[in-house]
Every structure is written in C-alpha cells, then in structure tokens.
Amino acid sequence: METLSIRFKSPSLTGKVAIPGSKSIGNRLLVLAYLGGRLHDYHPDNMATADDTVRMRRLLDEVAAQRVVRATGADNTGAVRLDCANAGTVLRFLTALLAFEPGEWLLDGSPRMRRRPIAPLVETLQAVGADIRYAGEAGYPPLSIRGIEAASVKTKDWAIDASLSSQYVSALMLAGCRVPGGVRLRMTGERTVSQPYIRMTAALLRAAGVAVGDAEAAAFEVCGLPTAALPTCVEPDWSSASYFYGLLALSAGGALHLPGFLKDSCQGDRIAAEWFEAWGIESRFEADGLHIERRTPRCPKRVALDFTHHPDLLQTMAVVCAASGVEARFTGIRNLKYKETDRVAAVVAELNRLRVKAETPDDDTLVIPSGQPEIKPETVVQTYGDHRMALAFSMWAVVQPITIAEPAVVGKSFEGYWTSLEALGAEIALR
C-alpha cells in the first residue's frame, strides 16, 4: 500500500494556492452544454480536471456519439454500458438524462457505487413513464434504461423524496427542462438535504436561459432548454478551499491568497469562511480573488455545527476540531454513510486511531472531546478510497507529522493538492 508522509517546516503559512474549478459547477455546466448542443465546443477556463468531471465529459461524449449513430439509422447492437466508477453525481445526473435519451443504456459503477441508493430517483422517473429497471439488486445500480422521448412523459408533475440526496432533485431539474412546456417539481420526505446544491443548479439553469421558479419552495417549475451562453470560467471549489482554511486554522498564523473566488458564489460551502472566523481567520474578497489571514491565532472552546446542507465540510471540521483540541458536536450527518465511503464511520475510526475518542451517540450526531492528542509517529491514516479523508487528515501535518494511505485518491477532486502543500512549505515523501 502506497503512503505519503507529510510534515511542515514552519508553523506559519504564507503563499498563493490555485484551487481547481468546482466539480459540482463543472458537472452541471457539462450537462447544460450537452442539452444545448454545445458540449463539443465547450471548454471554459479552470474547468476541473478532477476524476468526476473528466468522467462526466467522457460519458456525455459517448452519449452524444450514440445519438449520431442513431441518426444514421445504424442497427442497434444492444445496450451501451456507461461506467460511472464511484462518481455519485455522474451516475445520478445520467440516470435522469438517459431516461429521456432514446436508446438502450446500462448505467453501472464501482462496487461501492453499487451500494449507494438510487431508488428515490428511479421511482420518480418510473412514475412519469421512464423505462428503468434494476440490473442487479433492487434500489441500487446498475440500471438498465430504455430512453423515451421527453415529450411522451405521463405527467409534468414530478415528486421526489429529497431527504436522502439533493442530487436527485438536481438531476430532475436538468432532465426536466427537456420536457416541452416544462415540469413542476415537488419535494417530499421529512427534510430536503444539501439545499445549497439545489440553489446552485437553479442559478446555473437560469444563467443558461432556463426558467426556474423559487428553488427554496416545496414545489417549483423548470421550463425550457438552455439557450444562453454558458460561463467562460468555472469558479474554484469552496469545498477544496476549506482545507486551506483548516491548514491556516491549525498554524501559528499567516496569510494565503486563493485566486478566482467570488464573494457572491453560488456554492454553499462558502460558509466555511464564517465557520473559521472562530479560529481567528479573516476573509477578504478582492479583484484577484480571496485573501485569508490569521493575524491573532485563537480557538473556540467548543463548537456546534449542522451539516445537513454542508456535508462535504464534515471531515474538514472534524480534523480541525480534533487537532486543535476543540470540543465539537456535529449534527445533520446521517446521510454521510452513503458517500464514497461511510464518512462518519471512517472519521470516527481514524480519529480513534489518532487517540481522539470521537463517538456517535446516535446516527445523526458526532461528538469530539476537547484536548489535543499526541499521535504516534508511525500512525498511518486510512482513507477508504475517499478523497476527502486524505485531504482533510493531511491538515493534521501542521500540528504533527502524519502519514496518509492511498494519497492518489485526492485526484477525484484536487489532482495537484500535494504539490500545493509543498509550495506552502510541506515536506512530502512517498513510500
């Protein structure tokens, strides 16, 4: 097993870090480009080179190629298999998109993907007339899809249980704009999770010329194909920026420049700037991007954070609290078991490995005690094939040297992360 050891030469951090474009924005823009017939020529600046975004483009290119084949009247040689690997956004967006893409499709993924639920989205699409069947275990990928014409849907009133994943809602928003006259989406279930991602989808649809109602409401309409020009540059990823906030929070002070970030970002994880104020980090937006500075290091005694709408920040905040000795109570985490790994179980296991007695009193709560542990030098943090485990636990190196297993997993969202750490003064050794 490959490992990466990390230590920082200085307790203070200063420098400039170029963070890749948001893969959440990038994946949505690629679908919009496909829907608008512009995918081939759409190459915006700072588009993420993350595994998920590269895979999304490659699979959409394959779908577009099959459309050309069908247009020539060539014989259908059977279902086209599309491998989404462990990219949840890709699989969910394509599930809805292919439901209204004539042809036969087999949508599959990694062994872990085959354990990630898809039933709420499938059931909604089946209810409006889509021909989707489970090719394996009911409720999970792989999916066998025989695409229909969007104009032949049974109803334009679509209902989705949004309590498990906001990606189901976004997938329906992107696919629903293909239906002549539009659709009306209704959210059901006990709560809608990750609401900022639904707002992001709505904002990008509107910018592309699609009419979208109030995405904060329990029901809203989506109508019209993309007609307007798409953005020529993708904003950097706020989830990735959170690791540099965390590094600064664990340092003795310093200042970092993160180019390209916008004060009025549509990304929900921009809330990281507010959360890290408790560690003395000031955020300043200028024409050249975001400047963050920690002039007077401080830490809160305890924090209570709700991750219902910001699940991708859980690992960041867990490591920062544990490494800085801050008592923490996190709620809104029950759906994190369905991510690239069971993220709550993984965080608890690795914090315990680092001598932090984290625990989960119930399935929606994580508690981290106060006090800074002294970890053993030979301790290796396991990452469970999850990029955010590697990214988050690497921050511990500001406090003490640490070793990360499977360092290549960061490529899912931040291919040049380890190089960025070296530029900030980290000594890194691959073993």
Secondary structure by P-SEA (a helix, b strand, c coil): cbbbbbbbcccbbbbbbbccccaaaaaaaaaaaaaaccccccccccccccaaaaaaaaaaaaaaaaaaaaaaccccccbbbbbccccaaaaaaaaaaaccccbbbbbcccccccccccaaaaaaaaaaccccccccccccccbbbbcccccccccccccccccccaaaaaaaaaaacccccbbbbbbbcccccaaaaaaaaaaaaaaabbbbccccccccccccccccccccccccccccaaaaaaaaaacccccccccccccccccccccccccccccbbbbbbccccbbbbbcbbbbbcbbbbbccccccaaaaaaaaaaaacccccccccccccccccaaaaaaaaaaaaaccccccccccbbbbbcccccccccbbbbccccaaaaaaaccccccccccccccccccccccaaaaaaaaabbbbbcc
